[in-house]
Amino acid sequence: MTTRRIRLGVQVQPQHATYPKIRATVLELEQLGVDVLFNWDHFYPLSGEPDGLHFESWTELASWAELTSTVELGALVNCNSYRNADLQADMARTIDHISDGRFIFGTGSGWFERDYDEYGYEFGTVGGRLDALAEALPRIEARWPKLNPPPVRDIPVLIGGGGEKKTLRLVAKHADIWHSFTPPEDLPRKLGILREHGEAVGRDTSEIELSNELKGRSEADAEQLLEQGVSLFTLGITGPDYDLEPVRRWLAWRDARNG
């Protein structure tokens, strides 16, 4: 079993809800005691009415940074394609200061083609988007210490995805947290591949925090993931109502396991 403290992150999906409802949900989740609040970096809903209510990720996170005082926060995950790498670094640094050092830089290569088409970005190929992320991450990391003022803390980098050749190599090289939807039965194999990438880049990957999604999983699944080293569990909730009962159940599970 992992020796890390078990944490629960809730992704408040910014779709199908008014902003007052999102604001109230964020405040209630912090009061309930969740560890991390996430949103996602898309421009349109991913489920339900395709043209339903929706809000932008980074400006929303800046709002959350002012609204809250204890939870960490970030995107699950930012799309590298939508913003210049150095700009991303500066935006992250700014939210890091607004939140007094609670920002997590979650990032990925992007996948939702409608976002690209509607907002004028080139969709390209999976491989090309991953190559662009590989080029961006060193620029982002190099920009942080150049900023005045620099970040409050060493901003944790969360990389999302399970691709074995490119994504896991990026995780091995850059990530403090690896997030995926990998099922329990496949996670040991993926971790083996991650270790191989770590050896290739000179990194002990056991220091990387493992994150996995709870939605659709049973408590038995969560226990398996826990035994395999997962310590950050995420749960997505959607508007318009943001049902918090699943959050309360998983918080009880977290608290029982943390002792």
URBEL-V449884 format. One line per field, one symbol per residue. psi: psi as a letter, one per 30 degrees, with the letter a starting at -180 (. if undefined). A space follows every 50 residues. Layout:
psi=???
This chain:
psi=kkflkklkkkjjkhkglleeeeeeeeeeeeefglekklalilflkflajf glkklkeeeeeeeeeeelfekllakilkjfffkkeeeeeeeeeeeeeegh hgkkjkllflfjeeeeeeggkkebleeeeeeeeeeeeeeeefeeffkjll leljkkkkkklgkfeeefeeeeefkfkkklgkleffeeeeeeeeeeeeee ghkjfffkkkklkfkflleeeeeeeefgfkfjklkkkllffijfeeeeef eeeeeeef.
